[in-house]
Amino acid sequence: MPEPFDPIAEAHRQWTRRWPEHADHMAAVTSIMRVQQLLLSRIEETLKPYALTFAAYEALQLLALTRTGSLPMGKMGRRLMVHPASVTNVISRLEQRGLVERRPSPDDRRVVLAKITEEGSAMAREATAALNESAFGLPGLTQGEAAEVTERLVALRIAAGDLSPDAGGRPERR
């Protein structure tokens, strides 16, 4: 049930009295952090029937989208934008469930590949269908609005040094 009182608006009011030149930035960051919490909760709820966290889903889907169904663990960390230890933990849990296998790379035995199994591919398809059905936790936004949100967040990522301006992170307009 929605809250009748907005703590972020109250914090903005308090900041405006004390630090008016910073109030809007504080409210923007606090709002982004709150939306992140809400979306992660919605996504985790959608993934609950599959016993997947969002991190596990992302790893599974990343493997499902590759031509060979496998990637080096280090590359997965870079693509998922997480620490290598996080990838190792997620892959270990997926491997225990039979959704992923680890094997040495045939090209370089020092490199460990994560490879999705048939069961993992089926799980990725089912979980993706559920997330697509839930509009990834954003059922109130049109496609255009979602693209606009992404575009604005890409601008923030560029400003924060996460992407170069020519990284091509902006969504295609439909």
BAVEX-130858 format. One record per atom (N, C-alpha, C): residue in one letter; z, y, x. Coordinates in steps of 0.2 Angstrom, whole numbers, plus 5000, padded with zeros to 4 digits. Layout:
BEGIN
aZYX ...
This chain:
BEGIN
m500049945004 m500050005000 m500050065004 p499650115003 p499550175007 p500250215007 e500350245013 e500950285013 e500850355010 p501350385006 p501250445003 p501350505008 f501650485014 f501850535019 f501450515025 d501050565028 d500650555034 d501050575041 p501350535044 p501750555050 p501350585056 i500650575056 i500250605061 i500150685059 a500050695052 a499950765050 a500650805051 e501250765050 e501850805052 e501950815059 a501650765063 a501750775071 a501250835072 h500650835069 h500150895070 h500550965069 r500850965063 r501151025061 r501751045066 q502150995069 q502651015074 q502251035080 w501751005082 w501451025088 w501151095088 t500851105082 t500551175081 t501051225082 r501651215080 r502151265080 r502351275088 r502351225092 r502551225099 r502051225104 w501451195103 w500951185107 w500251195104 p500151245100 p499551245096 p498851235099 e498851245106 e498151235109 e498051155110 h498651115109 h498551045111 h498651005104 a498751035099 a498950995092 a498350955090 d497750985090 d497150945088 d497050885092 h497150895099 h496950835103 h497550775102 m498150805101 m498650755100 m498550715094 a498350745089 a498250715082 a497650665083 a497150685086 a496550645087 a496650585091 v497050585096 v497250525100 v497650485096 t498150515092 t498650475088 t498250435083 s497850475080 s497450445074 s496950385077 i496650395082 i496250335085 i496750275087 m497350295090 m497750235091 m497950195085 r498150235079 r498350205073 r497750165070 v497150195070 v496550165067 v496450095071 q496550095078 q496450035082 q496949985079 q497550005078 q498049955076 q497849925069 l497649965064 l497449945058 l496849895058 l496349915062 l495749875062 l495949805066 l496349805071 l496449745074 l496849705069 s497249725065 s497649685060 s497149655055 r496749695053 r496249675048 r495749615051 i495549625057 i495149575061 i495549515062 e496149525064 e496549465066 e496649425059 e496749455054 e496849425047 e496249385045 t495649415046 t495049385045 t494949325049 l495149325055 l495049265060 l495549215059 k496149235056 k496649185055 k496449115053 p496049105048 p495849035046 p495548995052 y495249035057 y494948995062 y495348995068 a496049015068 a496549015073 a496249045079 l495849105078 l495649145084 l495949205084 t496049235090 t496249305091 t495549345091 f495649405091 f494949445092 f494749435099 a495149435104 a494949415111 a494649355112 a494949305109 a494549235109 a493949235105 y493849265100 y493249275096 y492749305100 e492949365104 e492449405108 e492149355113 a492649315117 a492349275122 a491949225119 l492049195114 l491649135111 l491049165109 q490949225106 q490349255104 q489949275109 l490249305115 l489849325121 l489549265123 l489849205124 l489549145126 l488949115121 a489149125115 a488649105110 a487949145110 l488049205112 l487449255113 l487049245119 t487249205124 t486849195130 t486349145129 r485849145133 r485249105133 r485549025134 t485949025139 t486148955141 t486848935138 g487148975135 g487848965132 g488348965137 s488248995143 s488748995148 s488649055152 l489249075155 l489249135160 l489849125165 p489749155171 p490249155176 p490849195173 m491449165174 m492049195171 m492149265174 g491949285180 g492049355182 g491549405178 k490949375177 k490449415173 k490749425165 m491049375163 m491349385156 m491949435156 g492349445161 g492849495161 g492549565161 r491949575165 r491649635165 r491349655159 r491049605155 r490649615149 r491149625143 l491749595144 l492249605139 l492749665140 m492649685146 m493049745149 m493849725149 v493949675152 v494649645152 v494749625159 h495449615161 h495649595167 h495449515168 p495249495174 p495049425175 p495649375172 a496249395173 a496749345171 a496749335163 s496549395160 s496449385152 s495949335150 v495349345154 v494849295153 v495049225154 t495349215160 t495649145161 t496049115156 n496549155153 n496949135148 n496649125141 v496149165139 v495749155133 v495349095134 i495049085140 i494549025141 i495048965141 s495548965144 s496048905144 s496248885137 r496348935132 r496548915126 r495948885122 l495348915123 l494748895119 l494548825122 e494648815128 e494548745132 e495048695129 q495648705128 q496148655125 q495948635118 r495548685114 r495348665107 r494648635107 g494348625113 g493648595114 g493148645112 l493248705112 l492748755110 l492348775116 v492648775122 v492348795128 v492448745134 e492048735138 e492148695144 e492048735150 r492448725156 r492348755162 r492048705167 r491548735171 r491248695176 r491048735182 p490948705187 p490748745193 p489948765192 s489748815195 s489048835195 s488648795199 p488048775197 p487648735201 p487348775207 d487348835206 d487048885211 d487648905217 d488248905215 d488748925219 d489448895217 r489648845220 r490248805218 r490848845218 r490848905221 r491448945221 r491548985214 v490948985210 v490949015204 v491048965198 v491548985194 v491648945188 v491348975182 l490948925179 l490648945172 l491048925166 a491048965161 a491348945155 a490648935151 k490648875147 k490148855143 k490348835136 i490048865131 i490248855124 i490048785122 t490448745118 t490248675116 t489948685109 e489648635107 e489348635100 e489848655095 e490548625095 e491048645091 e491148725092 g491148745098 g491248825099 g490748865096 s490048835096 s489548875093 s489648875085 a489848825083 a489948815075 a490448865073 m491048865077 m491548915076 m491348985076 a490948995081 a490749065082 a490349095076 r489849045074 r489449065068 r489949075062 e490349035061 e490849035055 e491249105055 a491549115061 a491949175062 a491549235061 t490949235064 t490549295063 t490349305056 a490149255053 a490049265045 a490549295042 a491249275043 a491749305040 a491849375042 l491849395048 l491849465051 l491349505048 n490749485048 n490149515045 n490349535037 e490549485034 e490749495027 e491249545026 s491749545030 s492249595030 s492149665033 a491449675035 a491249735038 a491649755044 f491849705047 f492249705053 f492849755052 g493149745046 g493749785044 g493649855042 l492949875041 l492749945039 l492449945033 p492649915028 p492249905021 p492149975018 g492450025020 g492350085016 g491850125019 l491550105025 l491050145028 l490350115027 t489850165026 t489150145026 t488950125033 q488350095034 q488050085040 q487950145044 g487750195041 g487650265044 g488350295047 e488850285042 e489450315045 e489750275050 a489650215050 a489950165056 a489550185062 a488850195062 a488450215068 a488750285070 e488850335066 e489150395068 e489750395071 v490250355069 v490850335072 v490750315079 t490350265080 t490150235086 t489950285091 e489450325088 e489150385093 e489650425095 r490150445091 r490650495093 r491150465098 l491250395097 l491750365102 l491350355108 v490750345108 v490350335115 v490450405119 a490350455115 a490450525118 a491150525122 l491650505118 l492350505121 l492350455127 r492050395127 r492050355132 r491650385138 i491150425137 i490850455143 i491250505146 a491550545141 a492050595144 a492650565148 a492850505146 a493350475149 a493150435156 g492550435157 g492250405163 g492150335162 d492150305156 d492050235155 d491350215155 l490950265154 l490150255154 l489850315157 s489250295160 s488850355162 s488450385156 p488250445156 p487850475150 p487250435149 d486950405154 d486350365153 d486450285152 a487050265150 a487250195149 a486850165143 g486650205139 g486250175133 g486750145128 g487350175127 g487850145123 g487850175116 r487350215114 r487350245107 r486950195103 p487150185097 p486850135092 p486150165090 e485750115088 e485050135086 e485150155079 r484850205077 r484850235070 r484450195065 r484650175059 r484250135055 r483950185050 
